[in-house]
Each structure stands twice: as structure tokens, then as C-alpha cells.
Amino acid sequence: MKSSVLGRSTSEAEVQNITQNGIWVFVKGKEYMLPFTEYPWFKGAKVAEVLNLRLLHENHLYWPDLDVDLGLEVLADPDRFPLMDRVTKKRAYRAVSR
């Protein structure tokens, strides 16, 4: 008896690691580092909240427990989409050089 061909992967997006500096996300064959300096919403979150990640519409990451939405374009080319403070119109978060 032969095994049948496996179906489509159900894990097209997943958090692979959480470090002291940020989280590593694997999406559709690519790995992205989301540093806490640029994505502070994840820093104080519970592990279960960070791990609860969904890929929507093939190009949109969503953490429902944290109400965080990120497009894959933002992760691929963050300089094109700087996070801006609505009040001061300045970049809201900057990477810290050490």
C-alpha cells in the first residue's frame, strides 16, 4: 500500500523564534526579522499571542490577539513604508545602533 500525496501545507506563515531583540517570522518560504525597536507591539505580548499568526489574502499577516496587521510588502522593503507618528509626522520608531 502506498501513501497518498500530501495536501497543501497549512502553515504558510508561522513565528519561528522569539528572541530578546524581536521575533522571526517564516512566510511563504521567506524569513523575516521583526525587531522590537521597529515593532514594539510584540515586546510585552504573551508568547501565545505572538504565536497566534494568520496569513490573510496571501499577502497580509494578522495577529488577532494583538490586533496587529502587517503587509508582506512592509516586511520585504521597510524603508518604503516608514512607521509614522500621526501627530508629529516623524518616524515613530527607530532602530537603535549599538
Secondary structure, 3 states (H helix, E strand, C coil): CCCCCCCCCCCCEEEEEECCCEEEEEECCEEEEEECCCCHHHCCCCHHHHHCCEEECCCEEEECCCCEEEEHHHHHCHHHCCCECCCCCCECCCCCCC
